[in-house]
Amino acid sequence: MLTIHGVTTYLVTRWQDMTDPTQTDRGDSPVGTAVITAILVAGAIVVAGGIVAVATGWVDLIPTQP
C-alpha cells in the first residue's frame, strides 16, 4: 500500500536524480520534443485540410451528366 510518505520520498528522489549536475548531458528535454511534435502535427493537419479543400473545389467543377 502506498503512503503519502512513500510517494513523496519517491518524487523527491526522482527530482534529485533528474536535476543532478553530473547528469546534465542527457540529450534534449522530452517537453521540448513534445512541443515540436505537436506543432508539426498541427501544421500537417492544416496542410491536409487545405489539400482536401482544393481537391473538393476541383471535383465540384466537374460537370455532371443528367
N, C-alpha and C positions, 0 to 999 in steps of 0.2 A: 504494500500500500504506500502510495506516495504521500509525503507530507510537505507542508509549505517549506520546512527547513531543508528537506532533501532537494526540492525543486530550486530553491534559492541558492543552495550550495552548488548545484549543477550549473545554473545560469552564471553565477559569479565566476566559477572555474572556467567555464567555456569563454566568457568575456575576456578573462585574463589571457587565455590561450590565443584568442583572436587578436588582441591588442599588444601582444608581446613584441618588443622592438627587435628581437632576434629573428622574428618570423615576418619581417616586413617585405621581403622579396618573394611574395607568393603569387604573383600574377595580378590580373585585373580583378576588380571587385565584381561580384555577381550582380550587384544592384545596377551598376553601370551597363553591364551586358544586357540585363533585362530591359532597361530603358531603351537602349539602342535597338533591341529586338522588337519592342513594342512600336517604336517609331517606324521601323522598316515594314512591319505588318500593316500599320495604318496607311503607309504610303502605297503598299501593294493593293490594299482594298480600294483606295481612291483611284489608282490606275485601272484596276479591273472594272470598277464601276464606270469609268469613262469609256473604256473599250466596249462594254455592254451597251451603253447609251448610244454610242456612234453606230454600232452594228445594228441596233434596233431601228435607228433612224434610216439607215440604208435599206433595211428589209422593208420598212414601211413605204419606201419609194418604188418598190417593185409593183408594177401594175398586176392586178388580178384579173383573170378571165371570168366573165359572167357565166 
